[in-house]
């Protein structure tokens, strides 16, 4: 989805401006899509809301959990 990709890029740029230098749009998408693992993709408006309302603390908590699970690589 092009819209979701553009929104993830925008959110990644926002996080970079906040000082989180190594955030990519793929990281944002992986964080958001992890919420949909059990129920499948939601409607577009719900997905847009989830991306735009993602807070840096929520994202960093998700990244920390992925690191503990061993899903992140250097």
N, C-alpha and C positions, 0 to 999 in steps of 0.2 A: 504494500500500500504506500503510495507516494506521500499521501498526507501524513500518515504516521511517521514515515521516515523524516520528513521535513520538520515535524514537531519534535522528534527525538533529537535532531541536529540542533534545533533552537534551544531545547532544554540542556543539552550538553554544553553549548556555548554559555548559557546562563551559569551553569556550575563552574565552568572554567573562569568566568569573571568573578565568581565567589571564592576562587582560590583552589578549586579542585582541578589541578592541571591536566590530569591524564584521563579524564572522562571522555568516552566516545559515544556516538549515537547508538552503536551496537550495545554498549553497556546499559544505556537507558532502556532500549527496547527489551533486552534480556530481563531487566528488573521488572518492567511493566508486564511483559508476557508471562513471567513466572506466576503472576496472579491468575492467569487464565488457563493454567495447566489442566485443571480438572473440568472446567465448564466450557472450554473452547472460547473462541474470540467473541467478545460482546459486540453490541451495535457500535457504530462509528462514534456517536456522540459520547458514549461511555468511555471509549478508548481515548478520545481526545481529552476528556476531563481527567482521566487517570494520568495521562502524560503531563498535562499542563499543571496539575495540582501536586505533582511529585515534589516532595521537599528533599533538600540535601541530606537531612538526617535519616529519612526513610531509605534513600538510596545508599547511604553509607552503611546503614544497618544491613541491608541486603548484600552489599559487597563483602562485609565482614563475615556474614553467614556463608557466603559462597567460598570465601577463603578458608574458613574452618572446615567446610565440606570437601575442600580440595578441588573445586571446580574452576578456580582462577589460575592462570599461569602468568609468569613474569613477562 
